[in-house]
């Protein structure tokens, strides 16, 4: 079954096709700044019953007039059958569209990225007839974007950075920078901000970073409109918010005494709990959750 995190790693290129040129700069490869990308059908099935589908397929039109096909595959784990499928995709696309194809494989796992980056020869060792050479984006090929200003300059790249670094210690800093940038964006374009909020949520998968993202969104429901934020708003239960506060503090390594834990769990005022939750995002002690500076 295809997961939401799988979808996010290739859908981000549908939202911003020009992201491709910016993302692969870290691989030492330069393209002439594609200005637009036209989505193409991803179904490569032939008349015979062989089902072959790409994740995302875009026709890229570059500034210098060059056009090429960008096939994006989100890969969650090594698969020995994939190189043969990729070779088929590339050959089929070249024959069908008459344009040079590029295969981009996006992996949130370092081991998978290393595996996908291999050049695979197809044919006898004396004379391979075809070599599959995918471009691979993984945690080590995309920078950590942890500055709100830098995140605001390229939100799609920051979303991709968050997804690929979701298991790294830097994930928290990326998400906080991204949240700030998206809050500013939502003031001008709420719909676009909502798209990138959802892609971030999906791209983080089932990781601790995803829990932190839900907590960050819940801290300011006035502008975050994702499905998670909406469900939290609709739920409105003090018990659930208390658990969120304790989870966040525990995840950040903040010690909570039994007395402080009992105070949080025993509070039934959702407004008070919301204030405490917002403070818990940056508090260095449990005492700061109950009393902010200057109070």
N, C-alpha and C positions, 0 to 999 in steps of 0.2 A: 504494500500500500504506500502510495506517495504521501510524504509528510509535508506539513506546512513549511518547515524549514527548508526542505528540498525545493519547494516552489519559490520561496523568496530569493534563493541564490541565483535563479535565472530570470525571474520576473522583474528584478530591479533593472535589468538591461532593457526590458520592454518600456519601462517608465522613462528611462533616460538612455537611449542608445549611445549617445556620445560618451557615456561613462566608460565604455570599452577602451577608448583611446587613452583616457586618463588613468584607468586602472592598470593597464599593461605597461605603463612607463616604468614601473618598478622592476619589470623584467628586462629592461634595456631595449625595448622595442618601441619605435615611434611611428605613429600614423598621423596623417595630415588632418587631424581634427575633424572627424566626421560631423557634418552639420545636421544630418537627419538619418533616421533609420526607419525603413518600412517593414512592418511585420509581414511575414509570409507564412503560408500553411506549414505546419510542423509534421503533417502526416506524410511519410515517405513510403507508405504501403503500396505494393505493386498489385496487379490484378490477381496474381496468385495469392493464396492465403498466408502471407508473411507480414506480420504487423510490425512496422518499424516507425517509431515516432521520436522526434527530437523534443527537447524541453522548450527551447526558444530558437526561432530562426528569424533573422533580420537581414534585409538588404541594406547595406551601409553605403551612403553616398558621401564621399570625402570632399574636402575643400578644393583639392587639386583636380577634381573631376574623376578620380578613380572610384570605381564601385567594386564591392566585394560582398560575399555572403558571410554572415557571422552566425555560426551554429553554437549555441550555448548549452552545455550539459552540466547539471548539478549532480555531483557524484559523492555519495555518502560513505562508500567503502570500496576496497579493491574488488574488481570483478573480472576474472580472466576472459570472459566472453566479450567484454566491452571493446577492446581494440579492433576486433573483426567488425563489430557493428559500426564503430566510428569510421573505419575504412569504407564501409558501404555507404554511410551517410555522405562522406566527402565526394566519393566517386559519383553517386547519384545526383547530388546537388550540382556538381560541375557539368554533368551531362544534361540535366534538366534546364538549368538556368543559363549556362554558358558563361558563368562568372567564377572567379577564383574563390574557393571557400576557405574559411578559417574556423578551426574548432577550438573553442574556449571551454575548458573544464574548470569548474569552480568547486573547491573542496574546503570545508571547514575543519578538516582533520589533517594534521601534518603527514601522517603515514599514508593516507589516501592521496594527498597531493604529490608526495614523492613517487608513489606508484604510478600515478597518472602521467607524470612528466617524462616517463621513459619513452624513448623512440622505439617503436615496434616495427620490425621488418616483416613483411609478408612475402613469402616466396622461399625458394631454397637458399641456403646460406651462400652458395656459390654466386648467386645473382638475384637478390631480392627485387621483386618487380614493383613493390610499393612500400613506402615507409610512412607510418602514421606519426605525426609530430604535433601533438596538441599544445596550445598555450595553456598554462595552468596557473590559476590564482588560488593561493592558499594563505594561511596565517603568516608565513614568512615572506610573502611577496607583496603584501599590502601593508602600508604604514599604519601605526596606531595613531588615531586622530583624537586627541584628548583635550584640545583647546576649543572653547565655544566659538571663538572667532574663525578658527580654521574649519570647524564643522559647518559654520554658517556659509562659508565660501563654497563648499561642495557637499551638500547634504546627501545626495545619492552615494557618493564615495564613502561618506561616514557611515551610512547604513550598511554598506557592504563591509566596511572595516569592522563594525560591531558584530556582524554575523560571522565573519571569519575568525575573529578573536574572542568568540563567545566563551571559550573555556580557559582563556588566559587571565592572569591577574589584572591586566590592563582593561578588562571589559567594563568594570565599574566606571572608570574615568571616561571611557568612550561614551557610555550611555548618558552620563551626566552632561557631557559637552553636547551630545546630540539633542538631549531634551531641551537644553537652553536654546539651541538653534531652531528647533521645531516650534518652540513657544513663540519666538520672534516671527517665524514664517507664518504661523497660524493667524497672526494679527492681520496679515495681508492676503493670505490665500489658505483658508481653512481646509478646503478640499484637498489641495496638494499635500498639506501637512498631514492630513488624515491617512493618505495613501502611504506615506513614508513611515508613519507610526505603525500601521498595520504590517508593512513589510519588515520593519525592525522586529516586531513581536513574533512574526512567523520565523524570521531568520535565526532567532535565538534558540529555537527548538525547546527541548526539555532540559534546560540547564539552570544553574543558580542565577545566571545573568538574566534569564527570562523572568524569574521571580522579582529580581531587583527592578526590572523594567516595568512590571505591573505595579510595583509599589511607587515608583516615580510617577507613573501616570495617575495613580490614585491620589497622589498628593495635591494635584491641581486638576480636578475634573472639569474646571471651567473652560479649559481649552483642549484637553485631550479627549478625543471622541472615539477611541478605538473600541472594539468589541469588549475587550477586557475592562476598560474604564466604564463602559456602559453597564456591564454586568455588576461591577462593584457598586456603581451608583444605585442600581435597581435593588441590589441585595440589602444595602443599608443596615447591616446587622452589627451591633456593637461587639458581639462575640468574635465575628470574623475580623473586624478591624483590630481588636486587641491581639489576636493571633498574628496579624500582619506586623504589628509593632514589635512583638517579641521575636518573630522570625528575622526581621530586619536587624534588630540589635544583636541577636545571636550571630547572624551572618557577618556583621561588621566587627565582631569580636568585642563588643561592649558588655562588660559584666553586669548582670542584673541579679540583685539579691532576692531572696524569697519574699521579703516584704514589698519590694518594688514590683515584683512579678504579680503578687496578689493585688496590688493597687491597680495595675493595668487591667488585669483580668476582671476585677470587680467593678470597673467603671462601666456604666450603662449609658452614658451621655455620648452619642455619636459625634457631636460637634467637638467636645473635649478630646475625644480619641483622635479625631482628624488633626487637631492641633498637635497633639503628642506625636502622631505619625510623621507629620512634616518636620518636627524637630529631630525625630529619630534618624532621619536621613543623614544628618551631619553631626549629631551629638557624640561627644567623646566619653560621656558617662551617662548612666541612667538618670542621674539627678537633673541633667540638662533637659531631659524630656519633659519633666514636670514644671520646670521654671526656666524661662529664657533669660538671656542677658538683660539686665536692667530691671528685672521684676523683683 
